[in-house]
């Protein structure tokens, strides 16, 4: 191996993110697939698509089972995972994986870049494979809706990779909020320090499209990596680390972190879909704004009343913007880099990034007097692989779905992606008709609900 490849390998060891596969049309199949059942005493046979970064973490979390097939478009990104699972069959194109080894596995992990989640996930479900798909569930609103529908049609067990949804604090938040610990909740404020904080791959580029065209590295199939996105020359700014910052490939800070940070409020308040969404961003240069996400944004959602719950105004901040520090905080306390505040008539709930970690209810006097409700939600063992193991349990038992199955993860992702789309039309209030998957007041925004895919990648 030459020095250049060694250097690239060293870089990927630190910064590698999930990658993607295949390039064929993913078309509807009207015949219902009946997934195979695996005895609770047997091991699942699992294949994985996108095996660097979070993909590797998901695979390791499922190592209680048999990892039988691995697929990635980039040999460098895949190298460490291949070495860790030497008995697994290796593929670059997931079409080939399903064609040649589809009868050897029961379930599939998808941890590719956002723009190719839907293609891989749809293929897996149509083949009757149980599916664990990283968040956000897909790249467009239409893709999310179709994945949710097909999960129901096929009956496979699904789980979205918002791992905090399997935590204890998120269950306590839902149970206590619905028992009235802070009264009626009418406001939510949520924030993330990304894109200017967080892990290296979250430091998104704020730039126009690169003009230079360096050669594609050995071992990378660039056409397969592009998938449904319009063709553009390879550039290292896209892969492997900062693709999240480009509209064509990622979903920005809100798409990256919203399925974690907004999950607790979405569940605790039964938010469903908003009536409207409006965004303000730092973008001012059209050439930059047409390629990459803004340095910072504020997104405002308005949710209607739900049963006896009042309307809710939810505001998202990123790029290190934050809401004011609550008056109920003790002197000197500041907001964390990522988190949310639920504001009720009688107090507040504050939590951190994933699954309501660091959950605090204020004022303390109200908490001390609160009659704690019973624990009615199913609990999972609190360990690093709880979320993946909950999916494995569902695959084997079949009686109760995983905690963030697509009936839950789909609507959560739709809500998140509405805010992402609103950033393209900043300062414009978009009125949303969730049932019909369309905006009632903006034809141009409607074109981005189901944007065109490259020929051969259409999702039906």
N, C-alpha and C positions, 0 to 999 in steps of 0.2 A: 504494500500500500504506500502511495506516495505521500509526501509531507502535507500537500494540500488536503488530501482526504483525511489524514490523521487529524489535522487541525479542525476540519469540519466535524469529524466524529466527536472530538473533545467538546466542541461547542454544543452539539446536539445532546450530549450526555447531560449537560446542565439545563438546556433550554428547550429540548424537544417537545413539540405539541402534537396532538393527534392528527393523523393525515387520512387521506381518502382514496377511494377506489372507483373503478369501473366507469363505463360510458355508454350504456345501452338504454333504450327506452324502457321505462317502468310503467307497464300498462295494466289496467284493471282486468281482473279475472272474476267473472260472475260466479264461478263455482266456489262454494264455501269449503275452506280447508279445515279439517278436524285435526287439531294438534295432537301429537302423541303424548301419552302420559308416562311419567317415569315414577317408579316406586320411591317413596321417601327414603328407603334404605339403599337405593341405587344412586350412582353419581350421574349428574347431567353431563352430556357431551356438548361442549361449548366451542363456538367459533367466534373470532373477533375481527372486526373491520376497523382499522385505524388503531395502531398498537403502540404509539409513542405517547408521552405525556399522560393525560387522563386515561387514555386507552390502556396503557400499561397498569395504571393504578386499579382500574376496574378489573382487569384480568387477574391481577394478584389477589384482589378481594374475592374472586371466584375460584381461587386455587384449591379450594376444598373439592372441586369437581374436576372433570377431565377436560383439559384445554387441548382440543384435537386439531384445530385449524387456525392459522393466523394469516392476515392479509394486510398489506400496506403497499402504497405506491412508491415509497422511498426506502431503499435498502438501508441507508444510513440510520434513519429514524427507527427502523425496525430491528436493527442489529442486536441491541441489548435484549429485547424481548425474545427474539429468535433463540438467542443463547440461553435464556432462562427456561425456555420450553422447547428443548431440542427435539422432542418426539412429535411435536405438532407439525402438520403439513403446512407448507408455505405457499402463499399465492400473492400475486400483485394485483390481479383484477378479480373482483368478487364474483363476476359472472362465472369465471372459471372455477372459483371455489364452490359455488352452488352446483355447477354442472358436474364437476369431478368428485366432489366430496360431500355433497348435500345430504346423502343418506347416512353420513357418519356423525352428524351433530343434531341436537335437539333445540338448541338455543343460540342466540347471536348477540354479541355486544357491538354497538356502533358508537365509535368515538372519533369520527372524522371531523374536519372543519364544518362549520354550520351549513354551508351552501350545499353539502352533499349528504347531510343526514337523511333527507327524505328518500333519495334514490335507494340507498342501502337499506333503510328501514322498511320501505315498502316491499322490496324484493324479499326480505326475510319473512315478513308477515304473510305475503302471498305464498311462500313456500311452506307455511305452517310452522315456522320457527318462533319460539318465545323470544322476546326482544327487550334488551336493555339499551336505551338510547340516551346519549348525553344531552344535556340541556344546551341551548334551547332546543325544543323538539325538532324544529325545522327552521328554514331561512325565510319563508314567507307565510302569510296568514292562510292562504289556500292549502299549502303543503301541510300545515298543522291540522287543519280541519279534515283533510283527506286521511292523514295517518290515524287520527282519532276514530274516524268512521270505519276504516278498514280493520283496525284493532277489534272493534265490536263485531264486524262481519266475520272475521276469521276465528275469533275466540281464543287467540293466543294470549299468554300472560305477558304484560308489559310493565315497564318501569322507566321513568325519566330520571336522569342522573342529577337531580337536586337532592343530594344526600342528606341535607339537614332535615328533610321531611320525615326521616326515620328517627329523629332525636326525641328525647324526653321533653325538653323545654317547649318545642312547638306544640306538643300535645297539652302541656299544662297551660300554655297561652290560650289555645282554643277553648279548653274546658273552663278556665277562669273568666275569660272575656264573656263567654256566653252565659256564665252564671252571674255576670254583672259586677265584677270587681271594680271596674272603673266607670260604670254607668254606660250610657249610650255613646258609642264611638261615632264621631262625625268627621274627624280629620285623621289622616295618616301622612307622615313625612318620612321619606326614605332616601338614603343617599349612599354614594360610593365614591371613594377617592380616585377610582379609575376614570379615564385612561392614564392619568399622570402619577398614579400610585400603584401599589400592588406588585405582582410578580413581573419578571422581565417581559413576558409576552403580553402583558397588559399595558405596556407603555406604547400605545398605538402611535403610528406615524400620522402627522397632520400635514399632508402634502398632496400635490397633484401627481398624476401618473408619471412614473419614471420614463425617461426617454432612452436610456441606454439599455442594451440587450445582451447581458452576459450569457455565456453558454450554460445550458442545462447541466447540472452536476451528474456525474456518472451514478447510475443506480436510481435516478428519479424519473418516473414517467409523468412528464408535465401535462400531457393531454388528459390522462386519467385524473390527475390532481384537479385540473380545471373543472371537470365534470360538466354540470349544466351551465356554468358561467360562460359568458362570451369569451372567445379566444383573445388572449393577450400574450405577449412574450414573457418568458420566465424572468423573474427578478428575485433576488434573495430577500427583498423587503416583504414579499408576500409569504414565503415559506422558508423555515418552519415556524416562525415565532409571531409575526405581527399581522397575519391575515385577518385577525379579528377587527382591525381598524379600517378595513376596506369594505365599502357597501356591498360589493359583488360577492364577498366571501364570508364576512362576519356580520355580527349584529351589534357591535359596539359595546360600550360599558353597560347599557341597560340590558341588552340581550345576554351579555356575559354574566352579569351579577343579579339581574332582576329576578330570575327564577329562584335564586337563593334568598335575596333580601326582601322581596315582596311576597314570598310564599307564606310566611306566618300571618300577615294581615289578610291576604287573599283567602286563607283557610278559616281563620278565626272569625272573620266578618262575613263569610259566604258572599264575597264581592261579586262573583260572576263577571259579566262584561260591562264596560263603562258605556254611558250614553254619549260621552264626548271625550276628546283628548286634544291637547294643545301643547306645543313645544316652543321653547325659546332657546337659541343656541349662540355660540360665539362665532359661527361661520360668517364670513363676509366676502370671501373670494370664491366666485363660482367654480373655478378650475379645481380648487381644493375641496370645496363643499360637495362637488359632484363625485369625488373619489373616496374620501375618507370621512370618518366621524369627527364631530367637533371636539375641541379641547374641553369644553364644558357645556352642559345643557340643563335645562329645567323643563320637566314634563308634568302637565297638570291633567289628571283624570277626574271625571265626574261620574259617580256611580249612583244609580237611582235607589230608592228605598227597596228593601227586601223583607217582606213580611212585616214584623214589628221592629226591624232595624231601620234607622233613618238613613237618608242619603249620605254619602261619604265623598269628601274631597281628598284625593290622594295626590301628593306632590313628590316627584322624584328629582333628585339633584345628583349630578356627577361632576367629575373634574375637580374635586375638593371643595365644591360648593356644599353648604350645609344649611339646614334650618337654624333659627335661633336656639340657643341653649334653653331648655325648659326652666321656668321659674321654680319648679319643684326640686330641681337639682340642688344638692348641697354646695356651699361656697367652694369655688375652685374646680368643680368637676366639669369636664368638657365631653363633647360627643366623640365617640370612637371614629375611626376612619371609614367604617362601613356600618350601617345599621338602620333602624327605623324607630319611630315614635308613633304609638297609637294614642290619640287624644280623646278621652271620654269626658262626659259631663262631670264625673266625680274623681278623675285622676288620669294618670298616664301609664302606659306600658312602654318600656324601652328595651330593645334587644340589639344584638350584634348581627354579624353577617349571615351565617348559615343556620337555618332552622331555629331561630330565636335564642341562640347562644348568648349567655350573659344577661338573661331576662331579668328585669327588675320592674316591679310595680310600685308606683308612688301615688299619694303620700303613704308613708310607712304606717301611720295610724290607721288608715283604712284597711291596709293589708292585715294588720294584727287583729282587727275586728271582723275580718271576712270569714264567713262560714264556708270552708273549702268544699267544693263539690266532689263527688266520687270520681275515681278514674274509670271512665267508661270507654276510652279509646284503647285499642290494642297497643301494647308496648312491645318494643323490640329490645334485645340485649344491646346495651350501649357500648359498642365497640366500633373500630374504624370501618369494618366491612358490613355494618348492620344493614345498609341500604341494599347492597348487592345480595346479601344473604336473605333479605326479605323477599326479593324477586325470586331467588332460587327456591325458597319455601313455597311461593305461589306456583311456580312451575311444577313442583312435585306434588303438592297437595291439591291444587286447583279449586279448593272450596272458597277461599277468600283471596281477592286480588292483592297485589302489592300496594304499598301505601301511596305511591305516586304513579299509579297506572295511568294510561293515556286519557281515561275519562276525567281524571284530575289534572294531569300534566298538560293535556291539550289545551283546555280553557285557560290555565295559568299562562302558558306560552302565548296564546292568542292575545291576552291582555298585555303582556310584555311587548310583543311585536307591534301592537298598535302604537305604543309610545315611540318605538324605533322608527316606524313609518312616519309618524308626525314630525320627526326631526327634518324630514325632507321638505316639509311645508311649514317652516317655522312661523310662529305668530298667527297661524291660521287655525281656528277652532274647527275640528273635524267631527261631524255628527255621525255616530256609528249605529248601524243596523246589524246587530250580531247575528240574528236569525238568518238573514240573507247575505251575510258576509260582504257588506258594502257600505260605503259612506253615502249619506243621503244628500250631501251638499258639495261634493268635490269629485268631478269625473277624473281628473288627473291622478288624484290619490287612489282612486279605484283601480287604475291600471297597475299599481304596485301591489295590490292585494294578491294578484297572481301574475307576476312578471314573466315574460317569455323566457324559455329555457333554450339552450343550444340544441340544434336538431339531433335527435337520438336520445335525448334526456327528458323528454316531456313526461310529466306526471299526470296520470289520468285517474 
